[in-house]
């Protein structure tokens, strides 16, 4: 009888241990920040004819900073957003010096629409108080389309997508997370 009680205690302890392991929630370190699972790889979409850039703006959110590019023209907008070691300026034919530890190149299948005042093309939007964005610049046009350069604090996860709504301009949105 004594061996049976001992065996039941060991079996109960073993079952309790596995119940804790299987049911316990993951640690906070394993959970992505704000539920963000975007990654830092290239994001792109190539389907539609070109349109015209109407304006560039930025905003701050709890978990990310947001770049918005407004367009006129066709309903869809093609783009490619990716981290680069250097951003080339097609206006000066030199690399752009941007603030920040990492650089996102935003290629748009569009014309600039003369939205960028030459005096402010290196500072399209004031992002001085932003957590992640450091600088937004216009990098000119080339065969593939128009280029924007986004200096960010570090190489962080981002997403890029197009917003379309009836009666509203088409918008490209680029969100860059505040942290991994």
C-alpha positions as CSV (number, residue, x, y, z in Angstrom):
1,X,0.0,0.0,0.0
2,X,2.9,2.4,0.9
3,X,4.4,1.9,-2.6
4,X,1.1,2.5,-4.3
5,X,0.7,5.9,-2.4
6,X,4.2,6.8,-3.3
7,X,3.6,5.9,-7.0
8,X,0.4,8.0,-7.0
9,X,2.2,11.0,-5.6
10,X,4.9,10.8,-8.2
11,X,2.3,10.4,-11.0
12,X,0.3,13.3,-9.6
13,X,3.4,15.5,-9.5
14,X,4.4,14.5,-13.0
15,X,0.9,15.3,-14.3
16,X,0.8,18.6,-12.5
17,X,4.2,19.6,-13.9
18,X,3.1,18.9,-17.5
19,X,-0.2,20.7,-17.0
20,X,1.7,23.8,-16.0
21,X,4.1,23.5,-18.9
22,X,1.3,23.0,-21.5
23,X,-1.2,25.5,-20.1
24,X,1.1,28.3,-18.9
25,X,1.0,31.4,-21.2
26,X,4.2,32.3,-23.1
27,X,6.5,34.7,-21.5
28,X,6.3,38.4,-22.4
29,X,9.6,38.3,-24.1
30,X,8.3,35.8,-26.6
31,X,5.3,37.9,-27.6
32,X,5.8,40.4,-30.4
33,X,5.6,44.1,-29.4
34,X,2.0,45.3,-29.9
35,X,1.2,42.1,-31.7
36,X,3.4,43.3,-34.7
37,X,4.6,40.4,-36.9
38,X,5.5,42.4,-40.0
39,X,9.2,41.7,-40.4
40,X,11.7,43.9,-42.2
41,X,11.8,42.3,-45.7
42,X,10.8,44.0,-48.9
43,X,7.1,44.7,-49.5
44,X,5.9,45.4,-53.0
45,X,2.9,45.4,-55.4
46,X,3.1,45.8,-59.2
47,X,-0.2,45.7,-61.0
48,X,-1.5,49.1,-62.2
49,X,-0.4,51.9,-64.5
50,X,1.2,55.0,-63.0
51,X,-0.5,57.8,-61.1
52,X,0.6,61.2,-59.8
53,X,1.8,61.9,-56.2
54,X,-0.4,64.5,-54.6
55,X,1.2,64.8,-51.2
56,X,3.2,63.2,-48.4
57,X,2.3,63.2,-44.7
58,X,3.1,61.3,-41.5
59,X,1.5,60.4,-38.2
60,X,2.3,58.9,-34.9
61,X,0.6,55.9,-33.3
62,X,1.2,54.0,-30.1
63,X,3.1,51.2,-31.7
64,X,4.4,52.7,-35.0
65,X,5.0,55.8,-37.0
66,X,3.1,56.1,-40.3
67,X,4.0,57.6,-43.7
68,X,1.1,58.3,-46.1
69,X,1.5,59.1,-49.8
70,X,-1.6,60.5,-51.5
71,X,-2.2,59.9,-55.2
72,X,-4.4,61.1,-58.0
73,X,-4.9,59.0,-61.1
74,X,-5.6,55.3,-61.3
75,X,-7.4,53.3,-58.5
76,X,-4.4,51.1,-57.8
77,X,-0.9,52.1,-56.8
78,X,2.2,50.0,-57.3
79,X,5.1,50.3,-54.9
80,X,8.3,48.7,-53.5
81,X,9.5,49.4,-50.0
82,X,12.8,48.0,-48.7
83,X,15.7,48.7,-46.5
84,X,18.9,49.8,-48.3
85,X,22.4,50.5,-47.1
86,X,22.4,53.8,-49.2
87,X,19.7,55.8,-50.9
88,X,20.6,57.3,-54.3
89,X,19.3,60.8,-55.1
90,X,18.3,61.0,-58.8
91,X,18.3,64.8,-58.6
92,X,21.9,65.2,-57.5
93,X,23.2,61.8,-58.7
94,X,24.8,61.2,-55.3
95,X,23.8,59.2,-52.2
96,X,21.4,61.0,-49.8
97,X,22.6,61.6,-46.3
98,X,19.7,60.8,-44.0
99,X,19.3,61.0,-40.3
100,X,18.7,57.6,-38.6
101,X,20.4,54.2,-38.3
102,X,18.5,52.6,-41.2
103,X,17.1,53.7,-44.6
104,X,13.9,52.7,-46.3
105,X,13.6,53.3,-50.0
106,X,10.1,53.8,-51.2
107,X,9.7,53.4,-55.0
108,X,6.4,54.5,-56.4
109,X,5.1,53.8,-59.9
110,X,4.1,57.5,-60.3
111,X,5.1,61.0,-61.3
112,X,6.0,63.4,-58.6
113,X,3.2,65.8,-59.6
114,X,5.4,68.7,-58.6
115,X,4.5,68.1,-54.9
116,X,8.0,68.5,-53.7
117,X,9.1,72.1,-53.3
118,X,12.9,72.1,-54.1
119,X,13.6,74.1,-50.9
120,X,12.0,71.4,-48.7
121,X,12.6,68.1,-50.7
122,X,15.0,66.8,-48.0
123,X,12.4,67.5,-45.3
124,X,9.1,66.6,-46.8
125,X,7.4,66.3,-43.4
126,X,8.6,67.5,-40.0
127,X,9.2,64.3,-38.0
128,X,11.5,65.7,-35.4
129,X,9.4,64.5,-32.5
130,X,8.6,61.1,-33.8
131,X,9.8,57.9,-32.0
132,X,10.9,56.0,-35.2
133,X,11.0,58.3,-38.1
134,X,14.1,60.6,-38.4
135,X,13.7,62.1,-41.9
136,X,11.5,61.9,-45.0
137,X,13.1,63.1,-48.3
138,X,12.2,63.2,-52.0
139,X,14.9,61.3,-54.0
140,X,13.8,62.2,-57.5
141,X,12.5,60.2,-60.4
142,X,14.0,57.5,-62.6
143,X,12.8,55.0,-65.2
144,X,11.0,52.9,-62.5
145,X,9.1,55.8,-61.0
146,X,9.4,58.3,-58.1
147,X,11.6,57.7,-55.0
148,X,11.1,58.7,-51.4
149,X,13.8,58.1,-48.7
150,X,12.8,57.4,-45.2
151,X,15.4,57.6,-42.4
152,X,14.4,55.6,-39.4
153,X,15.9,55.1,-36.0
154,X,17.0,51.4,-36.7
155,X,16.1,48.5,-39.0
156,X,12.7,47.8,-37.6
157,X,9.6,45.8,-38.8
158,X,7.4,47.6,-41.3
159,X,4.4,47.0,-43.5
160,X,3.2,48.7,-46.6
161,X,-0.2,48.6,-48.2
162,X,-2.6,50.6,-50.3
163,X,-5.8,52.2,-49.0
164,X,-8.7,52.9,-51.4
165,X,-12.1,54.2,-50.6
166,X,-14.8,55.6,-52.9
167,X,-14.5,59.4,-53.2
168,X,-11.1,59.4,-51.5
169,X,-7.6,59.6,-53.1
170,X,-5.6,56.4,-53.3
171,X,-3.0,56.2,-50.5
172,X,0.1,54.2,-49.9
173,X,0.7,53.6,-46.2
174,X,4.1,52.6,-44.7
175,X,4.0,51.8,-41.0
176,X,7.3,51.3,-39.2
177,X,7.2,49.8,-35.7
178,X,8.8,51.5,-32.7
179,X,10.6,48.3,-31.7
180,X,10.8,44.6,-32.5
